[in-house]
Amino acid sequence: MSDSMAAWRALIGRVALGGVMLYFGVGELWNPSQWTGYIPQPLHFLPAIPLLLVHGYALFAIGGLLLLGAWTRPMSWLSVAVLASIVLGLVINGGGTSLYVRDLGLMGLALTLALESQMGFGLDALTVRAASRPAPKPAAARPSR
């Protein structure tokens, strides 16, 4: 059964998740010292600012690739892992319930997108269409006289 709305659902999910990831990635890169309180207690032995910059670049890259629709399924699975680590960190730190409830919801969106059969309208769709085209047939050899 064909679902004519699957590509649109994937597009909406991809843009929503990518936008959130990009927004928080830019926030961490712009002002990493604002985010130091969110580093989980067991990671306090690491230097905070470099750790946040790596995390910010990861969020920025994931968000950008999701917005472009490039490597959507792997970026969605990576989003699930990143969001699970954020939720775990908030729980370990005893952080705000509303924060990890929000991130659990985003993790559900990422998981749904990772399991979606169609990727919507993005670079992934272009590469799938190009790969599914039949290869041109080689010219037939002319019989020799």
ABEGO torsion letter per residue (X at the ends): XBBAAAAAAAAAAAAAAAAAAAAAAAAAAABAAAAAAABBAAAAABBAAAAAAAAAAAAAAAAAAAAAGBGAAAAAAAAAAAAAAAAAAAAAAGBBAAAAAAAAAAAAAAAAAAABABAEBBAAAAAAAAAABBBBBBBBBBBBX
